[in-house]
């Protein structure tokens, strides 16, 4: 069974003229996990992937697979599977023919073509010209190409774009099963909501710079409690005495790191009658937008 290796981005910078598409970017993608590579459109995700795959040269820094550049891999298709553009297929070729050409060039056995078409649900469409494919079918064909060499690493750019709800559920299951086999799976998207049920780890960039790298669970939104009382000073004293962190807000005291029930219990123990006790929770998408600097956007 193929084994994944870490993807290692180290101090990567890529400039196009005076525009820095990626700036001093560093992160690691580990095997056995589905990692989401996230950021708004224009954040630098595709540029980073293109540098990683040797399609453009870095201005400085490195992007490697366990220390080996893509151009130095002895068997690229068997090491790294890629899907960067769903539309980059010759419209006059059939899906089976398209894959067979690459299999022949890479020394991959012809039966592998049928196997990957079946794996992505395109067996009955394998002899149809790609020019008649929908965007979702092209996405599946792109994934079939990525899987052709049975690689240990998968680098996929916006793989759920154009898929219907059933297709999105299908690809979630497929990516998780590939990671469970020990492969390294990197999936880009500009929306957290597209991948939050799929990924284990996330790397978030904005304007070419890293803003977060770690477990998705660590981004779970925190709850904020707002409490008020006719005697706000007494409530503040009770919260301080209990070691709670809070600040003055327009509608009362904004308490962090505590539930509404805990704040209510503190007030009761201090003999403070409350006039307000509410809790609000940011969604993951709100946290994501704040990280990429779009939390106050329209």
Buried (B, 14 or more C-beta within 10 A) or exposed (E): EBEBBBBBBBEBBBBEEEEBBBBBBEBEBBBBBBBBBBBBEEBBBBBBBBBBBBEBEBBEBBBBBBEEBBEEBEEBBBBBBBBBEBEEBEEEBBBBBBBBEBBEEBEBEEEBBBBBBEBBBBBEBBEBBBEEBEEBBBBBBBBBBBBBBBBBBBBBBBBBBBBEEEBBEBBBEBBBEBBEBEBBBBBBBBBBEBBBEBBBBBBBBBBBBBBBBEEBEEBEBEBBBBBBBEBBEBBBEBBEEBEBEBEEEEEBBBBEEBEBEBBBEBBEEBEBEBEEBEBEEBEBBEBBBEBBEEEEEE
